[in-house]
Amino acid sequence: MVDSEGRLAGLQKEVESSLKKIGFESEDRPFHPHLTLGRVKSNHGRQELVRCVEKYREEELGTFQVEKMVLFKSDLTPTGPIYTPLREIKLSA
């Protein structure tokens, strides 16, 4: 992900600073912006998934503009996660 103007890094620092004020520890690892597209719960079908990901590794997926950020709480249940929006922040252009 390209963050040539440092906007995501700046946002991350602000969030981390605010969380530190209410008792959360700072992250030891360097910040690497990313987007999680999915998670794998078991090894079933793992090789097929790896082949598919490798096939499209160099594919350009395009660009998009982010207009807002939503903080979600996730509660894991036996039937799947329940996502509850906690806060929505509109981002200025």
C-alpha positions in Angstrom: 0.0 0.0 0.0 1.4 3.4 -0.9 1.3 6.2 1.6 3.5 8.7 -0.2 2.2 11.7 1.8 2.4 9.9 5.2 -1.3 10.3 6.0 -1.8 6.8 7.2 1.4 6.9 9.3 0.3 10.2 10.8 -3.2 8.8 11.6 -1.6 5.7 13.2 0.6 7.9 15.4 -2.5 10.0 16.5 -4.5 6.8 17.3 -1.6 5.2 19.2 -1.0 8.4 21.2 -4.7 8.6 22.2 -4.8 5.0 23.2 -1.6 5.4 25.2 -3.4 8.1 27.3 -6.1 5.6 28.3 -3.7 2.8 29.2 -2.9 0.9 26.1 0.8 0.1 25.4 2.5 1.4 22.3 3.2 -1.2 19.5 6.8 -2.4 19.4 6.7 -3.3 15.7 7.0 -0.7 13.0 3.7 0.4 11.4 3.0 -1.2 8.0 -0.4 -0.2 6.6 -2.4 -3.1 5.4 -5.9 -4.3 4.6 -6.9 -7.8 5.8 -9.0 -9.5 3.1 -9.6 -12.7 4.9 -8.4 -15.2 7.5 -7.8 -18.9 7.3 -9.1 -21.0 10.2 -7.7 -24.4 9.1 -5.3 -26.0 6.6 -8.1 -27.5 4.6 -7.7 -26.3 1.0 -4.5 -24.4 2.0 -2.5 -25.4 -1.1 -5.3 -24.3 -3.5 -5.5 -21.0 -1.7 -1.7 -20.5 -1.9 -1.8 -21.3 -5.7 -4.6 -18.8 -6.3 -2.8 -16.0 -4.3 0.5 -16.7 -6.1 -1.3 -16.6 -9.5 -2.5 -13.0 -8.9 0.6 -11.8 -6.9 1.6 -9.1 -9.4 -1.9 -8.1 -10.4 -2.7 -4.4 -10.1 -6.0 -4.1 -8.3 -6.4 -0.3 -8.8 -6.7 2.6 -6.4 -9.5 4.0 -4.4 -10.1 7.0 -2.1 -11.0 6.3 1.5 -13.7 8.7 2.8 -14.2 7.3 6.3 -12.8 5.0 8.8 -15.0 2.8 11.0 -13.7 1.2 14.3 -15.4 -2.1 14.9 -15.6 -4.3 17.9 -15.6 -8.0 17.0 -17.2 -10.7 19.3 -16.3 -14.2 18.3 -19.2 -16.7 18.6 -19.5 -20.3 17.6 -21.6 -19.2 14.6 -19.1 -16.6 13.5 -18.0 -13.1 14.5 -20.4 -10.3 15.3 -19.1 -6.9 14.3 -20.4 -3.8 16.1 -19.4 -0.4 14.8 -18.1 1.7 17.7 -17.0 4.9 16.0 -17.1 6.4 12.5 -14.5 9.0 11.4 -15.0 11.0 8.2 -11.7 11.7 6.5 -11.2 15.0 4.7 -9.7 15.0 1.2 
